Amino acid sequence: MNPSPLDRDDLRQRVQKALNVFLAGQLPLMDAISEELSPLTDALTELIAGGKRLRPAFCYWGFRGAGGEDGESVVVAAAALELLQACALIHDDVMDGSDTRRGLPAVHRRFASLHRSESWVGDPESFGVGAAVLLGDLCLAWSDEMLAGSGLPVDRLKSGHRVYDVMRTELMGGQYLDLLEQARGGGSVERALRVARFKSAKYTIEKPLHLGAVLGGGGQDVLDGYSGYGLPLGEAFQLRDDVLGVFGDPAVTGKPAGDDLREGKRTALVAMALEQADGGQVAVVRRHLGDPHLSADGVAALRQVIEDTGARDRVERLIETLMDDALTALRAAPVDGQAREVLQELAVAATARTV
């Protein structure tokens, strides 16, 4: 007998198995091109061995809540979102100049190190960026291939692909808006929350739910219910991510302390701090935010500004409000009772997390 579908660890294991099987199926083609492609597949294998698996979970339970029955086909379809996530992470780390991801060197750093270790000609950093862009592109292509080959009915997959197309467009649009905010030096809280909505909220929760719903045959009433739940929860998820990017424990997050500050991310947390900052506090932010060599003292100074302006407390209150809005919408949504229970648990996991 299979473990209870309420067991999220079981679903994570099934998602990992689906990813392992899919990647194993790609290896002969990669080897046929050249054995020198093995560093690409090795890097991807290590990257997708970790993660919270939230997007597959929301997709799977969106499917179940719409009346779909458990089966390996829907697990494979949901697992395809992890390859899309891998694409987003690899490219995001390039854009942010991040050194680590999930406690390991970021992909572009990994390939720069390979270049150095082999004493190849040219610039190691440029080689690393190029390899990371290509691996991210490969993940994007493979995510589509994995979804299409999941074994779900063709008519459901056709409807699902329309959702998936919008999801990917919103993600790329949100990524550009994020780049734009960094280039402009940040702006209003409203603009920062707009980035959070399109870069994270829709992509992490609402659209995976919608994908699962249409794959499961759900109607517009189910999609509307999932939006009422998924959008505020997705924004709360990103706000928690913003807090962890500044105050998270590196031993848990797998990223250096204050890494978002070092990368100069113009999050809602930073925007809220600047709204209330006095002249001296603004000067501290301008001096330290985005300094790639930011010291522990610089991180501490920026954290102090965020605390003293009340920005951290304001974000925590907003997370609570958004969480309440999401759970209220979930209670009214026309979804299966078991799915409702799990989605409530997932809401807590998405917002009351340390990683």
KEZAKOL-307731 format. One record per residue (C-alpha): residue in one letter; x negated, z negated, y negated. Coordinates in pm, whole numbers, plus 50000, padded with zeros to 5 digits. Layout:
// residues N
[A,[X,Z,Y]]
...
// end
This chain:
// residues 355
[M,[50000,50000,50000]]
[N,[49874,50087,49653]]
[P,[49814,49804,49403]]
[S,[50095,49736,49158]]
[P,[50112,49997,48880]]
[L,[50103,49702,48642]]
[D,[49740,49654,48747]]
[R,[49548,49824,48465]]
[D,[49220,49784,48653]]
[D,[49367,49995,48932]]
[L,[49460,50271,48686]]
[R,[49111,50260,48534]]
[Q,[48962,50304,48882]]
[R,[49192,50596,48956]]
[V,[49098,50759,48623]]
[Q,[48728,50714,48699]]
[K,[48774,50865,49045]]
[A,[48955,51166,48896]]
[L,[48672,51217,48646]]
[N,[48409,51187,48919]]
[V,[48588,51444,49135]]
[F,[48626,51686,48843]]
[L,[48261,51660,48737]]
[A,[48146,51701,49097]]
[G,[48344,52025,49104]]
[Q,[48163,52152,48793]]
[L,[47812,52086,48926]]
[P,[47783,52400,49142]]
[L,[47858,52621,48841]]
[M,[47613,52431,48623]]
[D,[47345,52450,48897]]
[A,[47412,52823,48940]]
[I,[47340,52875,48571]]
[S,[47021,52668,48584]]
[E,[46896,52344,48730]]
[E,[46769,52271,48380]]
[L,[47127,52187,48278]]
[S,[47116,51865,48480]]
[P,[47029,51648,48176]]
[L,[47363,51752,48021]]
[T,[47569,51647,48321]]
[D,[47361,51331,48365]]
[A,[47425,51229,48003]]
[L,[47798,51295,48037]]
[T,[47822,51109,48367]]
[E,[47669,50799,48209]]
[L,[47885,50824,47897]]
[I,[48216,50847,48081]]
[A,[48126,50562,48318]]
[G,[48232,50321,48042]]
[G,[48513,50284,47795]]
[K,[48850,50115,47756]]
[R,[49052,50405,47906]]
[L,[49328,50341,47653]]
[R,[49423,50706,47604]]
[P,[49475,50773,47976]]
[A,[49670,50447,48001]]
[F,[49905,50540,47716]]
[C,[49947,50889,47859]]
[Y,[50022,50758,48209]]
[W,[50270,50496,48092]]
[G,[50425,50741,47848]]
[F,[50489,50958,48155]]
[R,[50630,50670,48357]]
[G,[50846,50553,48067]]
[A,[50998,50901,48044]]
[G,[51102,50887,48408]]
[G,[50797,51042,48575]]
[E,[50693,50915,48916]]
[D,[50346,50789,49000]]
[G,[50111,51042,49158]]
[E,[49755,51164,49146]]
[S,[49848,51471,48939]]
[V,[49951,51263,48638]]
[V,[49638,51049,48673]]
[V,[49423,51363,48661]]
[A,[49614,51488,48355]]
[A,[49569,51153,48182]]
[A,[49201,51138,48276]]
[A,[49145,51470,48098]]
[L,[49183,51274,47773]]
[E,[48858,51093,47853]]
[L,[48672,51423,47829]]
[L,[48834,51488,47491]]
[Q,[48729,51138,47391]]
[A,[48374,51208,47510]]
[C,[48369,51517,47287]]
[A,[48487,51310,46990]]
[L,[48233,51032,47052]]
[I,[47938,51266,47095]]
[H,[48019,51462,46779]]
[D,[48110,51147,46584]]
[D,[47772,50992,46665]]
[V,[47599,51305,46537]]
[M,[47797,51298,46212]]
[D,[47737,50926,46161]]
[G,[47372,50933,46270]]
[S,[47446,50656,46522]]
[D,[47168,50534,46748]]
[T,[47375,50385,47031]]
[R,[47704,50425,47211]]
[R,[47838,50183,47475]]
[G,[47502,50008,47488]]
[L,[47311,50331,47558]]
[P,[47127,50574,47331]]
[A,[47369,50812,47159]]
[V,[47359,51157,47320]]
[H,[47170,51321,47033]]
[R,[46910,51041,47043]]
[R,[46882,51079,47420]]
[F,[46798,51449,47393]]
[A,[46559,51392,47105]]
[S,[46374,51148,47331]]
[L,[46370,51407,47611]]
[H,[46214,51658,47370]]
[R,[45943,51408,47274]]
[S,[45871,51304,47630]]
[E,[45817,51668,47735]]
[S,[45605,51746,47426]]
[W,[45816,52053,47349]]
[V,[45766,52249,47029]]
[G,[45989,52212,46724]]
[D,[46176,51916,46579]]
[P,[46302,51664,46839]]
[E,[46588,51550,46616]]
[S,[46717,51904,46566]]
[F,[46700,51963,46939]]
[G,[46892,51642,47002]]
[V,[47167,51735,46757]]
[G,[47196,52084,46902]]
[A,[47220,51957,47259]]
[A,[47481,51697,47159]]
[V,[47697,51953,46981]]
[L,[47688,52176,47289]]
[L,[47770,51891,47528]]
[G,[48059,51787,47304]]
[D,[48188,52144,47307]]
[L,[48158,52152,47685]]
[C,[48363,51831,47710]]
[L,[48631,51987,47490]]
[A,[48651,52292,47717]]
[W,[48649,52083,48033]]
[S,[48926,51855,47907]]
[D,[49151,52158,47878]]
[E,[49048,52281,48221]]
[M,[49110,51942,48381]]
[L,[49457,51912,48228]]
[A,[49552,52265,48331]]
[G,[49432,52204,48686]]
[S,[49601,51866,48729]]
[G,[49866,52001,48965]]
[L,[50168,51910,48754]]
[P,[50454,52165,48732]]
[V,[50369,52469,48521]]
[D,[50667,52429,48287]]
[R,[50574,52069,48216]]
[L,[50211,52165,48155]]
[K,[50320,52435,47912]]
[S,[50517,52179,47711]]
[G,[50230,51933,47738]]
[H,[49981,52184,47605]]
[R,[50180,52219,47284]]
[V,[50141,51845,47229]]
[Y,[49775,51863,47329]]
[D,[49708,52144,47082]]
[V,[49856,51942,46794]]
[M,[49663,51635,46908]]
[R,[49330,51815,46894]]
[T,[49405,51971,46556]]
[E,[49500,51633,46409]]
[L,[49180,51480,46549]]
[M,[48955,51745,46396]]
[G,[49143,51725,46067]]
[G,[49103,51348,46065]]
[Q,[48732,51381,46138]]
[Y,[48690,51611,45839]]
[L,[48885,51373,45615]]
[D,[48649,51098,45730]]
[L,[48346,51310,45636]]
[L,[48511,51383,45302]]
[E,[48559,51013,45228]]
[Q,[48191,50946,45295]]
[A,[48088,51237,45071]]
[R,[48315,51118,44789]]
[G,[48185,50765,44818]]
[G,[48519,50626,44930]]
[G,[48839,50582,44742]]
[S,[49174,50410,44770]]
[V,[49304,50203,45057]]
[E,[49575,50466,45097]]
[R,[49316,50741,45157]]
[A,[49126,50525,45404]]
[L,[49447,50455,45596]]
[R,[49524,50829,45600]]
[V,[49192,50887,45774]]
[A,[49272,50608,46020]]
[R,[49611,50761,46097]]
[F,[49484,51109,46181]]
[K,[49140,51026,46322]]
[S,[49254,50740,46540]]
[A,[49619,50626,46534]]
[K,[49780,50952,46638]]
[Y,[49495,51054,46866]]
[T,[49455,50722,47044]]
[I,[49815,50619,47101]]
[E,[50099,50834,46965]]
[K,[49989,51172,47101]]
[P,[49878,51043,47445]]
[L,[50224,50884,47471]]
[H,[50387,51212,47366]]
[L,[50175,51406,47615]]
[G,[50280,51173,47895]]
[A,[50643,51189,47785]]
[V,[50671,51568,47791]]
[L,[50478,51586,48119]]
[G,[50737,51344,48255]]
[G,[51033,51539,48121]]
[G,[51118,51304,47833]]
[G,[51343,51419,47549]]
[Q,[51319,51386,47171]]
[D,[51467,51035,47179]]
[V,[51175,50920,47394]]
[L,[50923,51094,47166]]
[D,[51078,50931,46859]]
[G,[51067,50590,47026]]
[Y,[50704,50639,47118]]
[S,[50620,50738,46758]]
[G,[50786,50425,46624]]
[Y,[50568,50221,46858]]
[G,[50251,50432,46865]]
[L,[50183,50500,46499]]
[P,[50176,50142,46369]]
[L,[49993,50030,46683]]
[G,[49738,50308,46641]]
[E,[49672,50204,46282]]
[A,[49634,49843,46394]]
[F,[49390,49961,46663]]
[Q,[49175,50138,46404]]
[L,[49183,49841,46168]]
[R,[49062,49620,46453]]
[D,[48786,49875,46511]]
[D,[48693,49849,46143]]
[V,[48666,49471,46166]]
[L,[48455,49491,46483]]
[G,[48228,49750,46319]]
[V,[48133,49486,46062]]
[F,[48178,49152,46238]]
[G,[48158,49242,46609]]
[D,[47910,49091,46854]]
[P,[47652,49357,46951]]
[A,[47629,49213,47303]]
[V,[47998,49296,47346]]
[T,[48047,49609,47134]]
[G,[47730,49788,47248]]
[K,[47650,49873,46885]]
[P,[47402,49703,46647]]
[A,[47538,49430,46419]]
[G,[47705,49574,46111]]
[D,[47656,49931,46229]]
[D,[47951,50062,46026]]
[L,[47789,49918,45713]]
[R,[47458,50083,45795]]
[E,[47638,50415,45846]]
[G,[47826,50369,45517]]
[K,[48173,50409,45669]]
[R,[48442,50406,45399]]
[T,[48701,50217,45597]]
[A,[49019,50049,45476]]
[L,[48831,49718,45509]]
[V,[48567,49834,45261]]
[A,[48828,49987,45029]]
[M,[49022,49660,45021]]
[A,[48704,49468,44940]]
[L,[48620,49702,44651]]
[E,[48975,49671,44512]]
[Q,[48920,49299,44454]]
[A,[48543,49289,44396]]
[D,[48390,49175,44069]]
[G,[48095,49349,43907]]
[G,[47835,49160,44105]]
[Q,[48009,49221,44435]]
[V,[48047,49591,44358]]
[A,[47673,49605,44291]]
[V,[47603,49446,44631]]
[V,[47818,49707,44802]]
[R,[47653,49994,44614]]
[R,[47307,49861,44694]]
[H,[47355,49805,45066]]
[L,[47642,50015,45203]]
[G,[47509,50324,45379]]
[D,[47146,50209,45384]]
[P,[47015,50338,45721]]
[H,[46747,50067,45715]]
[L,[46991,49787,45630]]
[S,[46842,49451,45723]]
[A,[47019,49150,45869]]
[D,[47021,48998,45519]]
[G,[47189,49311,45383]]
[V,[47452,49298,45656]]
[A,[47513,48931,45575]]
[A,[47549,49007,45202]]
[L,[47807,49279,45266]]
[R,[47996,49060,45511]]
[Q,[48009,48788,45247]]
[V,[48163,49026,44993]]
[I,[48425,49134,45246]]
[E,[48508,48772,45326]]
[D,[48505,48647,44965]]
[T,[48729,48926,44833]]
[G,[48987,48842,45096]]
[A,[48960,49188,45253]]
[R,[48909,49058,45605]]
[D,[49211,48828,45583]]
[R,[49417,49110,45433]]
[V,[49327,49341,45721]]
[E,[49411,49073,45978]]
[R,[49754,49021,45818]]
[L,[49812,49397,45816]]
[I,[49720,49417,46185]]
[E,[49980,49148,46261]]
[T,[50246,49330,46058]]
[L,[50174,49663,46226]]
[M,[50176,49497,46567]]
[D,[50518,49344,46495]]
[D,[50650,49683,46380]]
[A,[50521,49847,46699]]
[L,[50675,49591,46932]]
[T,[51007,49601,46747]]
[A,[51017,49980,46792]]
[L,[50920,49947,47158]]
[R,[51210,49710,47226]]
[A,[51450,49972,47089]]
[A,[51287,50271,47260]]
[P,[51469,50437,47554]]
[V,[51192,50382,47808]]
[D,[51178,50252,48162]]
[G,[51166,49871,48179]]
[Q,[50841,49852,48373]]
[A,[50673,50092,48130]]
[R,[50800,49882,47840]]
[E,[50633,49576,47991]]
[V,[50299,49752,48034]]
[L,[50311,49911,47688]]
[Q,[50363,49565,47543]]
[E,[50054,49445,47729]]
[L,[49858,49750,47610]]
[A,[49955,49672,47250]]
[V,[49787,49332,47282]]
[A,[49483,49487,47453]]
[A,[49446,49741,47172]]
[T,[49456,49491,46887]]
[A,[49334,49154,47018]]
[R,[49008,49294,47149]]
[T,[48639,49221,47096]]
[V,[48505,49566,47185]]
// end
